[in-house]
Amino acid sequence: MAKGSPPKKKAAATAAAKGGKDAGGWEAVDIPSTGRPIWFNPIVWALRLYFVQWALREAYHIRTYAIQEYGTVIHEFDPWFNFRATQYLADNGVERFYKWFDYMSWYPLGRPVGTTIYPGMQLTSVAIWNALPSFGVEMSLNDVCCYMPVWFGVIATVFLGLLAYECSGSVDNAVISAAIFAIIPAHTMRSVGGGYDNESVAITAMLMTFYFWVRSVRGGNSWIIGVLAGLAEYYMALSWGGYVFVVNMVALHAAVLSLTYVMRKEFDLTLHKAYSLFYVIGTYGATTVPVIGMTPLKSLEQMLPLLVFLAMQVVAVIEYQRREKNLTFEDVHKLRIQYFGTCAAAGVAVCAVLFPMGYFGPLSSRVRGLFVAHTRTGNPLVDSVAEHQPASPKAYWTYMHYACPMAPFGLALLFMKHKSHRNAMMFMVSYAVTVYYFSTKMQRLVLLAGPAAAVLAGVFIQNMFQLGVDAAFQHEDAAELVGKARRGKKGSLWEALSGLRVIWYQNALPRLAVSVLFVLWGALSLSGEFYGLAHHMAHGMSHPQIVTKGQMPSGETVVIDDYREAYYWLRDNTPKDARVLAWWDYGYQIAGLANRTTIADGNTWNHEHIALLGKALTSPQKDGHRIVRHLADYVLVWAGGRGDDMAKSPHMARIGTSVYKDVCPGDPKCHQFGMDRDRNPSPMMQQSLLFTLHSHKRAAGVMADENLFREVFNSKYGKVRIFKVRKISKESREWAADPANRKCDAPGSWYCEGQYPPALMKLVQKGKAFAQLEDFNAKKD
């Protein structure tokens, strides 16, 4: 039958209201109402409004530490590319932005930025920047970009509160959850001022999608809100590759709800309409994003949403026939077997044709890493990123604090006590379980667990506060409850429990004691500790990294600005067409701050090109120079310890040998390149170009050959060193700069890839193109 108000539920509710017994034979007793005075509710609403404004104010304030201390400075690595792309969009418009082929990155190949970027954040930033003067506000584009994470952190707090309300039906839970999420480190870690990264906008888009989705399946005509859920998913797809998680999460929830309705012999028309609108609008929108294209219909990672959509249409057709022909459940069951059997056979036939054609894309290394150990994804480039490591128990405590141990209790309470919002409640349960699993596999995904932890901790705290507040007031029906307690079941345990209930309802003192315990102790002690940790963490995460503070041996605190100093030196002291070779981590900063051509950057789209870079840096000095002279005019090295290039160099060797087998012959993990326990370099590392430049005149007996590399810059505190490449190949430089040597996908097209100069092609052709372990569509030799 179509979903409505099942007679069984109404009967059960009536029996419970009368204090009778339900079908299971259990005595149904109402939760007692409390005798709260008339002034209580106005005070409660005043407190709610106070904490709402407190949460919004804290969400803003906690994210501005970096701006207050360092000014409006863009942070770290990726944000510098995001800002550079935003500036290009503002200067050139949307059409040219989508046709931007950047020859200042990934030299000499270049990068088609417009088709390889999630542009949602850039589009939003430019739109805000253009709109502000209309309101009498003048801000530079740099300042708008620095404040974007702050503003969107506040908006995310609002939608988290709305999501919490929809999942629990409790205003108090919504307020408490929003207050937690406003400052929880699991969210501030990616939303501090200056941290102009995709996640700072995408988490807000994710919460918008989740809220509109659960609101759309509330019932009645709420399905129309599926349109807003689809639009929010489109914005999510514009903003971050994590849209795949969001669409799969909604599909999983829709599948779970559909199965429960099928088991109850019901059909939920609201669910069908809401999901159909969400999927069609969201998927169509996603396919218009150039970097995504048709992957929602081709990628294995996105097959679940498609299968759920198709299955829902089959169920809807069957339901239509049931209504038209007044079919019995047995007839419907036979139709389901017939229809789904036919569809499954057709699906198998289609897959049998499309799989050999390579229609379906393989699982990416990042997704594969969610199901295998961190160091075994098969891609040394993915394995080299620290945030792809599994999350440790310490990470959960660090980024969630008390919200972490409270969440499991909140999950149980949500499941038991909030069934009036069953559909939304099931979403939060599914979301919490799923995101916990994935976050254990990859530390970066603790970010996605933050909203679930905030909501579930809010449920737990709200229930504990409710118990404490209720305990402070005399029950209106206390006498009746005492009588019921005394007439309870016989037996030592039951009698003891009944005695405790009598004491509870007859005496105000134990109720007041519980009230003080839960309300005062919880509010003043635990919340104060959580608040202090959250601000301490936020302050620590607000250091821009490109500018830091350090302490001299004398105890004096100094500002370490070595990195910007080096990039500004390149900007002011090198030709505009200078090419700078550095490990891919620093490419975004070099392009954004120095405005110079780089060899690779954090986009990491071309594994083989990064492998060539790794081979050049980990080869002996002369062999490395034979490669570098065809690619760069300068080499930039991080040499200041604690995460400098020597710490990263084993990954460079592994990535290099994944394509060029002669880097570490017969040793894909390059064990021969590294340091021993006493920090002594192995012979291979000691001979490498990178070690030579890093330790030039710093380690005994280590000097770069000045006929090959000459040091031209050393930063104030020795964090960055820059070497000029001697004997560069002018022929290779001129060949790469000639537009005639670029390969265009069509005559007159903007999409024209650069090529390696002929002098490098012999070496490049020796490499074997890297094939990820999960690339099962590729034919093996």
Long-range contacts (C-beta under 8 A, 24 or more apart in sequence): 1-265, 1-266, 1-267, 2-266, 2-267, 2-268, 2-269, 2-319, 2-323, 3-219, 3-261, 3-266, 3-267, 3-268, 3-269, 3-270, 6-264, 6-266, 29-484, 32-475, 32-476, 32-477, 32-481, 33-475, 33-476, 33-477, 34-470, 34-473, 34-474, 34-475, 34-476, 35-473, 35-474, 35-475, 35-476, 36-473, 37-473, 48-171, 48-172, 48-175, 51-175, 51-176, 51-179, 52-161, 52-175, 52-178, 54-179, 55-157, 55-161, 55-175, 55-178, 55-179, 55-181, 55-182, 56-154, 56-157, 56-158, 56-182, 58-179, 58-182, 58-183, 59-153, 59-154, 59-156, 59-157, 59-181, 59-182, 59-183, 60-150, 60-153, 60-154, 62-182, 62-183, 62-188, 62-534, 62-535, 62-538, 63-149, 63-150, 63-153, 63-188, 63-191, 63-192, 63-193, 63-538, 64-150, 64-193, 65-192, 65-193, 65-538, 65-539, 65-542, 66-192, 66-193, 66-194, 66-195, 66-542, 66-543, 66-544, 67-146, 67-147, 67-150, 67-193, 67-194, 69-542, 70-194, 70-543, 70-544, 70-547, 72-140, 72-142, 72-143, 72-146, 72-147, 72-193, 72-194, 73-146, 73-194, 73-544, 73-546, 73-547, 74-142, 74-145, 74-146, 74-194, 74-196, 74-544, 74-546, 74-592, 75-192, 75-194, 75-195, 75-196, 75-544, 75-545, 75-546, 76-195, 76-197, 76-544, 76-545, 76-546, 77-585, 77-586, 77-588, 77-589, 77-602, 78-197, 78-198, 78-588, 78-602, 79-145, 79-194, 79-195, 79-196, 79-197, 79-588, 80-588, 80-589, 80-591, 80-592, 80-593, 81-588, 81-591, 81-592, 81-601, 81-602, 81-603, 82-121, 82-122, 82-145, 82-196, 82-197, 82-198, 83-142, 83-145, 83-196, 83-592, 84-588, 84-591, 84-592, 85-113, 85-117, 85-119, 85-122, 86-121, 86-122, 86-125, 86-126, 86-141, 86-145, 87-141, 88-113, 89-119, 89-122, 89-123, 89-126, 90-126, 90-129, 90-141, 94-123, 97-122, 98-290, 99-750, 99-751, 101-750, 101-751, 101-752, 103-597, 103-754, 104-591, 104-595, 104-596, 104-597, 104-598, 105-587, 105-591, 105-597, 105-598, 105-600, 105-601, 105-603, 106-598, 106-599, 106-600, 106-601, 106-603, 106-605, 106-606, 106-609, 107-579, 107-597, 107-598, 107-599, 107-631, 107-632, 107-736, 107-754, 108-631, 108-736, 108-754, 108-755, 108-756, 108-757, 109-606, 109-609, 109-753, 109-754, 109-755, 109-756, 110-742, 110-752, 110-753, 110-754, 111-603, 111-605, 112-751, 114-290, 115-290, 115-291, 115-751, 116-290, 116-291, 116-603, 116-605, 117-291, 118-198, 118-237, 118-238, 118-239, 118-240, 118-241, 118-289, 118-291, 119-238, 119-289, 120-198, 120-201, 120-202, 120-205, 120-235, 120-236, 120-237, 120-238, 120-239, 120-240, 121-148, 121-196, 121-198, 121-200, 121-201, 121-202, 121-239, 123-238, 124-148, 124-201, 145-196, 146-193, 146-194, 146-196, 147-193, 148-196, 148-200, 148-201, 149-190, 149-191, 149-192, 149-193, 149-194, 149-195, 149-196, 149-197, 149-200, 149-201, 150-191, 150-192, 150-193, 152-191, 152-200, 152-201, 152-203, 152-204, 153-182, 153-187, 153-188, 153-191, 153-200, 153-204, 155-204, 156-181, 156-187, 156-191, 156-203, 156-204, 156-207, 157-181, 157-182, 159-204, 159-207, 159-208, 159-210, 159-211, 160-207, 160-451, 160-454, 160-455, 162-211, 162-215, 163-207, 163-210, 163-211, 163-214, 163-428, 163-451, 163-455, 164-454, 164-455, 164-458, 164-459, 166-211, 166-214, 166-215, 166-218, 166-421, 166-424, 167-214, 167-414, 167-418, 167-421, 167-424, 167-425, 167-427, 167-428, 167-455, 168-414, 168-418, 168-421, 168-425, 168-455, 168-459, 168-462, 169-418, 169-420, 169-421, 170-418, 170-459, 170-462, 172-462, 172-465, 172-466, 173-455, 173-458, 173-459, 173-462, 174-458, 176-458, 176-461, 176-462, 176-465, 177-454, 177-455, 177-457, 177-458, 177-459, 178-454, 178-458, 179-458, 180-403, 180-453, 180-454, 180-457, 180-458, 180-530, 181-450, 181-451, 181-454, 181-455, 183-530, 183-531, 183-534, 183-535, 183-538, 184-399, 184-400, 184-401, 184-403, 184-450, 184-453, 184-454, 184-534, 185-398, 185-399, 185-400, 185-401, 185-533, 185-534, 185-537, 185-538, 185-541, 186-399, 186-400, 186-446, 186-447, 186-449, 186-450, 186-453, 187-447, 187-450, 187-451, 187-454, 188-534, 188-537, 188-538, 188-541, 189-399, 189-446, 189-447, 189-537, 189-541, 190-447, 192-538, 192-541, 192-542, 193-542, 194-542, 194-544, 198-239, 198-240, 199-240, 199-242, 199-447, 201-239, 201-240, 202-236, 202-239, 202-240, 202-242, 202-243, 203-447, 203-448, 203-450, 203-451, 205-232, 205-235, 205-236, 205-239, 205-240, 206-236, 206-242, 206-246, 206-448, 206-451, 207-451, 208-232, 208-235, 208-236, 209-233, 209-236, 209-246, 209-250, 210-246, 210-249, 210-250, 210-427, 210-431, 210-451, 213-250, 213-253, 213-274, 213-278, 213-427, 214-423, 214-424, 214-427, 215-424, 216-270, 216-274, 216-277, 216-278, 217-257, 217-268, 217-270, 217-271, 217-274, 217-275, 217-423, 217-424, 218-270, 218-421, 218-423, 218-424, 219-270, 219-423, 220-270, 222-270, 222-274, 223-269, 223-270, 223-271, 223-273, 223-274, 223-277, 224-273, 224-277, 225-274, 226-273, 226-274, 226-275, 226-276, 226-277, 226-278, 226-281, 227-277, 227-281, 229-274, 229-277, 229-278, 229-282, 230-277, 230-278, 230-279, 230-280, 230-281, 230-282, 230-285, 231-281, 231-282, 231-285, 233-278, 233-281, 233-282, 233-285, 233-286, 234-281, 234-282, 234-284, 234-285, 234-286, 237-282, 237-285, 237-286, 237-289, 237-292, 238-285, 238-289, 242-448, 243-286, 243-292, 244-299, 244-301, 244-302, 244-367, 245-438, 245-448, 247-279, 247-282, 247-283, 247-286, 247-296, 247-302, 247-305, 248-301, 248-302, 248-304, 248-305, 249-430, 249-431, 249-434, 250-275, 250-278, 250-305, 251-275, 251-279, 251-304, 251-305, 251-308, 251-309, 252-304, 252-430, 252-434, 253-426, 253-427, 253-430, 253-431, 254-308, 254-312, 255-304, 255-308, 255-311, 256-426, 256-430, 257-423, 257-426, 258-308, 258-311, 258-312, 258-315, 260-426, 262-315, 265-329, 267-315, 267-316, 267-319, 267-322, 269-319, 271-312, 271-423, 272-312, 272-315, 272-316, 275-308, 275-309, 275-312, 276-309, 276-312, 276-313, 279-305, 279-308, 279-309, 280-309, 295-361, 298-359, 298-360, 298-361, 299-360, 299-361, 300-360, 300-361, 300-362, 300-363, 301-363, 301-364, 301-367, 310-343, 311-340, 314-339, 314-340, 314-343, 355-777, 358-777, 360-777, 361-777, 362-772, 362-774, 362-775, 362-776, 362-777, 363-774, 364-774, 365-772, 365-774, 366-442, 368-772, 368-773, 368-774, 369-441, 369-442, 370-438, 370-441, 370-442, 371-441, 374-441, 374-442, 377-772, 377-773, 378-772, 378-773, 378-774, 379-607, 379-770, 379-772, 379-773, 380-651, 380-654, 380-655, 380-658, 381-604, 381-607, 381-610, 381-655, 381-658, 383-651, 383-654, 384-648, 384-651, 384-654, 384-655, 386-443, 387-442, 387-443, 387-444, 388-442, 388-443, 388-444, 389-442, 389-443, 390-440, 390-441, 390-442, 390-443, 391-439, 391-440, 391-441, 391-442, 391-443, 391-445, 391-446, 392-443, 395-443, 395-446, 396-439, 396-446, 396-449, 398-537, 399-446, 399-450, 399-537, 400-446, 400-449, 400-450, 400-453, 401-529, 401-530, 401-533, 401-534, 402-457, 402-526, 402-529, 402-530, 403-453, 403-454, 403-456, 403-457, 403-530, 404-453, 406-456, 406-457, 406-460, 406-461, 407-432, 407-452, 407-453, 407-456, 407-457, 407-460, 408-456, 409-456, 409-460, 410-455, 410-456, 410-457, 410-458, 410-459, 410-460, 410-461, 410-463, 411-456, 411-459, 413-459, 413-460, 413-463, 414-456, 414-459, 417-463, 418-459, 428-452, 428-455, 428-456, 432-456, 461-522, 464-518, 464-522, 465-518, 465-519, 465-522, 467-514, 467-518, 468-514, 468-515, 468-516, 468-517, 468-518, 468-519, 468-522, 469-515, 469-519, 471-510, 471-511, 471-512, 471-514, 471-515, 471-518, 472-511, 472-512, 472-515, 473-511, 474-508, 475-505, 478-505, 478-506, 481-505, 482-506, 546-589, 550-717, 560-716, 560-717, 560-719, 561-716, 562-640, 562-715, 562-716, 562-717, 562-718, 562-719, 562-720, 563-589, 563-715, 563-719, 563-720, 564-593, 565-715, 565-716, 565-720, 566-636, 566-713, 566-715, 566-719, 566-720, 566-722, 567-593, 567-594, 568-593, 568-594, 569-713, 569-722, 570-594, 570-596, 570-634, 570-636, 570-722, 571-595, 571-596, 573-712, 573-713, 574-633, 574-634, 575-633, 577-737, 578-633, 578-634, 579-631, 579-632, 579-633, 579-634, 579-733, 580-632, 580-633, 580-634, 580-635, 580-636, 581-613, 581-616, 581-628, 581-631, 581-632, 581-634, 581-635, 581-636, 581-725, 582-635, 582-636, 582-637, 583-613, 583-617, 583-638, 583-645, 583-648, 583-652, 584-610, 584-613, 585-648, 586-636, 586-638, 590-636, 599-631, 599-632, 607-655, 607-658, 607-659, 607-770, 608-659, 608-764, 608-767, 608-769, 608-770, 610-655, 611-655, 611-656, 611-658, 611-659, 611-660, 611-767, 611-770, 612-656, 612-659, 612-660, 612-763, 612-764, 612-767, 613-652, 613-656, 614-651, 614-652, 614-653, 614-654, 614-655, 614-656, 614-663, 615-656, 615-659, 615-660, 615-663, 616-689, 617-645, 617-649, 617-652, 617-656, 617-688, 617-689, 617-690, 618-649, 618-652, 618-653, 618-656, 618-663, 618-673, 618-684, 618-685, 618-688, 618-689, 618-690, 619-663, 619-688, 619-689, 620-687, 620-688, 620-689, 621-687, 621-688, 621-689, 621-692, 621-704, 621-705, 621-708, 621-709, 622-705, 622-708, 623-689, 624-688, 624-689, 624-690, 625-689, 625-705, 625-708, 625-709, 625-725, 625-727, 627-760, 627-763, 628-689, 628-725, 629-725, 629-727, 629-728, 629-729, 629-732, 630-728, 630-729, 630-732, 630-757, 630-759, 630-760, 631-732, 631-760, 632-725, 632-728, 633-724, 633-725, 633-728, 634-712, 634-722, 634-723, 634-724, 634-725, 635-693, 635-709, 635-722, 635-723, 635-725, 636-720, 636-721, 636-722, 637-690, 637-693, 637-694, 637-720, 637-721, 637-722, 637-723, 638-719, 638-720, 639-693, 639-694, 639-695, 639-698, 639-718, 639-719, 639-720, 639-721, 640-717, 640-718, 640-719, 640-720, 644-694, 644-719, 645-690, 645-694, 646-675, 646-690, 646-691, 646-694, 649-673, 649-685, 649-688, 649-690, 649-691, 650-674, 652-690, 653-684, 658-770, 659-767, 659-768, 659-769, 659-770, 660-766, 660-767, 661-768, 662-766, 693-721, 693-723, 694-721, 696-721, 696-723, 729-757, 729-759, 731-757, 731-759, 732-757, 732-758, 732-759, 732-760, 733-757
